[in-house]
């Protein structure tokens, strides 16, 4: 039985984060208060390498990323690990301090995660005209920009996240959706958006004047190997655009069954996934915004009396998806989220529970998309083809699959 035959799919909301949802933005962290005073962080060099500053000194090459394990090919008959990837759209540190929270949570549970940085979160409001988004006037952004404290805090978290083995990817810049958004952009316009992401990420010292803050210990052009498009729009031209950047994957697909990944246009396609939505007979996408859309009709703060039930439903739905593949095909589980307090923070608490529950289980590896792509790259193509033929809930005789 195929995955399509086994899984009955109902109405699924696929928008990842609508432009009108105010909570999608970090935006400003408040009015300026004069002297910034960011915490000074002692530079840490990967593997003791010498620092080679890049550009204006916002970034540097310090050697290979620490805590990144070498991928290994499956041995004949070996059951694959159960990979789980937690990713965060528009990652940045604001007053909620969710970036630092999940960074510490993942470290405590032997996990790594993917943080998709929005380039405009590295650009101060007063420099907004430096951004020239496709199809929009200069200085436009549907998620605002940042203030100096927000940039300083985000830089600190990016540094620590990378040093701990997490992945820094891209959520591009202005988060434009629907009309004149990514779905309408040409290949050249997507390239402009990517180039501007790099420019903001690599020149935060120039744009903020933070001369005494240490450089980030990595080169964005080397470390960024994939991203997720805002609202999951525009993948067709985006895939054509990223070829010249050497990216290894894209996570902008609107949704698919829990099957082993394949490549599109030569890069790994990592879609959000359809999970058994608790209490219903249909599948819902594995992202907080889609739970929000189903539970409170897109309202970011619904009825507080419903929060406990919605939190349980979210946790149970994630666990339904996890258990189906953990005891079945071992296809990777992808969970995408935003650093938001929607519906009283229930989706953040749900991820807390899932990380603690699944990342410590036998044979489970909570990894980044980059790490998963590396593992897939070293497997035999014939093995991956047989894995992709499995139904999500199918637990095969593994010697017949991994030969």
N, C-alpha and C positions, 0 to 999 in steps of 0.2 A: 504494500500500500504506500502510495506516495505521500509526501507532506501535505500536498494540496488536498488529497482525498481525505486524509485523516482529520484535518483541522477545519471546522466550520467557522467561517469568518463573518462577523456581523459588521455593523457600521463602525468605522474606525476614523477618529479624528487624527489627521496627520500633520497639522501645523505644529512646528516645534516651539515657536515663541512669537506670537503676533506683535507687529510693530506698535499697536495701540496699548499693549500691556505695559503700564508704567514700571512694573516690577522687573521688566527685562533688563533695565539699565542699572549700572552702578551709578552713573551720573556723577554729580558733585557730592562731596562729603560735607558740604556746608560752606559757609562763607569763610574767607581767609581771616586769619587772626594775626597777621604780621609775620614774625619769624617762624620758620617752619620747624626746625629742630627734629628732623628724622633721626631715628636710632642709627648710630654708626655701627656697621657690621664689619668685623675683622675678616678680610678676604681669606677664603679657603681655597687651596689649589688642589684640583683633582690629581691624585697620585703624586703629589709633591712636584708637579711640573712647574716650570717657569711660566709666568703670565706674559702673554703677547696681546697687548691692547689692540682693539679693532676700532677704526674710525675715530670718533671723538672720545673714546674711552668709556662709552656706555656699556660695551661688551668686551669680552676678552676670550682668547683661547687658552685653556688651562689644562688641556689633556682630555683623555677619554672620560665619558661620564661614569662616575662611581656607581656601584651597586646595580649594574646592568648585566644580568647573567648571560652567558654564552648559550645560544639556542642549540638544542640537540635533536637529532633525528630520532623518530620512534624506532625502537627495536622490533623485529618480527614478533607479532602476537601481542605487543604491548598496548594496553588501553591508553588512549590519549588523556592528558590532564584535562580537568574541567577549567577552562579559562573563563574569567569574569572580568569585564572591562567597565570601570566606572569613569565617565567623562563629564566634564563641566563646560558648558557653553558660556562664553564671555567671562572667563575666570579673572578675578581681580579681588583685592582686599578692600573692603569698606568698613563702615562702623559695625556691621554684623559679625565681622571677623570669621566668615565661613571658610575662606580659603585656608587660613591657619588651622581652623578646627579640623577640616577633613584631611589636611596634610598630616596632622598629628594622629588622627584616628587611623589613617592608612598605615602609618609607620608602626603603630601599636599592634596592628593586626597583620603584619608581614605582607602588606599590599602596596602596590604602586597604582597610580591613576594617571589619566590624561587631562591636562588643563588647557582648554582652548582659549587663548588670550585674544581679546578684542584690541586691535591696535589703537583705537581712540582712547582706551583707558591708560595709555602711556603719553597722551597729548593733553596739555593743560588747556582749559577753556579759552584763555586769552590768545592761544595760538591756533584756534580752531580753523582759521582760514587757510592753514597749511594743507588741510584735507580737501581734496578735490574729487568727490565721489562720482562715479559714473552716473549719468542721467540726472544729477542733482546739482544744485548750486554749491560753490565752495563754502565750507564751514557747516554743511548740513550733516546731521546725524540723528537717527531715530532713537538712539540710546544716550545722547548727550556726549559729554567729554568727561574730564576728570579735574580734580584740583591737585595742588602740589602734595598735600598730605596723602591723598589717595594714591598718587603715583609712587611716592616713597614707600608706602606700605605694600603696594603691589610688587615693587622691585624686590623688597625683602623676601616676600613669599616665593617669588619666582626663583630667587637664588637658592633658598632652602629646599624648595621642591625639586629642583634639578639635582642638587647635591645628594638628595636622598633617593635618586633613581627614578623620579617621576618624569613624565613627558610634558613638554611644552609644545602645543600645537597652535593652530590659528582658528579664530572665529571671524576673521577678516576685520572689517572696521565699523561702518555706520549702521549695520543691521537693517538694511532696507528690504522690505517685503512687498509682495503683490505688485502693483503698478510701479514701473521703473525700478523694480528690485532686481535681485540676481537672476530671476528667471528670464528677464529681458536683456541681460547683458551679453555683449559679444565676447569672443575670446580675448580680443584686445582690451576690453573693459575689465574683464576678470584679471588680466595681467596687471593692469594699472592698480586695481584694488590690492593685489598681492604685493606689488612693489611698494605701495604706500604703507601697508602693514609693516614690512621690513624697515622702512624709513622711520616710522614712529618708534618701533621697538628698539632700533639701533641708535637713536639720537635723543633719548630722553634726557641726557645730561645737557645737551645744547638747548633743548626746548624748555628745561626747567631751571637751569643754572646750578644744578646739584654737583658742584665741582668736587666736594669732599666725600661723596658717597662712592664706595667701591664699585667697580665694574661688575656686571653680571658675568659669571664664570663660564659662559658658553657663547658660541656663535649662532645666532638665529638661523642663518642661511644653511648651516650644517645640521642643526638640531631639529628644526621644524621639518617634518616629513609628511605632514598631512593636516587636515582640518575638517571643520563642519560648516557648511554654508548656512547663513541665517534663514530660518523658516524652511530649511531643507529644499531650497529652490535653486535651480540653475545648474544642476550637476552636469548636464550634457556638454555645455560649453566650458564649464569649470574643468572637467577632465581633460579637455583639449589644451586648456591654458597651463595646467600644472606640469605637463610633460617636460617643459624646458627647465623646471625647477628641481627635477630629480626627486619629487615626492613619491612615497611608496604606497600611500593609501588615501582614500577619501571616505568620510563618514557622513555624507550628505544625502544618502538615499532615504526615501520617504518611509520605507518599512518593508519587511520581508518576514517569511517564516524563520523559525529557529533552525537554520541549516548551516552547514559549514560554508565559510566565505569562498567567493570566487573573485576573479579579476575583471575589471572593466577598463578597456583602453590601456591595459598593461599595469594597472595599479589595483591594489586590493580594495574591494568594495565592502565597507563595514556599515551596514544599515541599522537603523533602529529596528527593533523586532516586535513581532506580534506575540503577546503573552496571554495566557488564559485569564481573562479579567474576572476577578473574584465576584461571585454572586450573579453572574450573567452567563449567556451562552455565546458570547463573542470574544474576539481578541482585541486587546488595546495595545498601543505602542508603548515601548519601554522608556518613557520619558515623563518627568513630573508634569510638564505642561499638558500632556494628554490626559493624565488623571484629573488635573484641574478642570479641563474642558468638560470631561464627563461628569465630574462630581459637583461642580458649582457653575456650570455653563460658562466657563471662562472668567468668572468673577474672581479676582485675586483674594478676596476676603469674604467668604460665604458665611453661613450661619455657624457660629462657634459650637452650637450644640451638636452639629454633625461632624466636628473635627475628629473625635475619637473613632467613630465608625469609618470615616474616610481614611484615616491613618491605617487602621487594621486592613481595610480593603487593599490599600496600596502595598503594604507589606506582603499580604497573602498572594496578591497577583505576581509580585516579583518572585516569591518563593515557588509559586506554581510553575513559572517559567524555568527557574533554576532546577527544581526537582525533575521536571520533564526531561531535560537533557543530561543532568548529572546521573540519573539512573537509566538514561537512554543513549543517545548518539554522541554525547559529550561535545556537541556543537557549542562554540563560545556563546556566552550570554553578554549582551551589550545593554548597559543602563546609562541613559543620558539625563543630565539634570542642569539646573541653574542655581546659583547662589542666591536664593530668594526665601522670603518668609511667607510665601503664599499660604493662605488658609492656616494661619497660625504656626507656620513652620513644620507642618505635618510631613511634607515630602523630604525635608532634611532629616527629620527624626526617623523616617522610614529607611533612608539610606544608612543611617547610623546602625539600625538593627540588622539590615542585610549584610553590611560589612562584617559586623561582629559574628553573625551567624554562619556565613558561608566561607569567608576567607580563611577560617581556621579549620575547615573540614579536610579530611584526607583527600589527596589528589587534586585539591583545588588550588589554582594559581590566579590571584587577583593581580592583573597586570595592566600595562598601558597598551594602547593600540600599536604603538611603535614596537613594543616587545612582542606582541602577538604577530605582527607582520614579519618580524625576524624569525620567529619560530616556524611560521608557514613557509617561509622562503627556503628552509633547509629540509623540508619534507619531500618525499618522492611524489612527483605529480600523479602517479597511479594511485598512491595511497589517498591523496586528497580527493581524487575523483571518486573513489569508493566511499569515502566519508561523506561526500556531498550527496551520494545516493541514498543515505539513511534517512528514515523518518525521524523526527526529533525524539520521539518516545521509544525508538527501536534500540534495544541493547543487543548487538550482534555477537556472534562468536568472533572475537577480535582477531584470531589468527587468519580468518578469511578476509579481513579488511586490511590489516596491517601486515604485509608480507615482506 
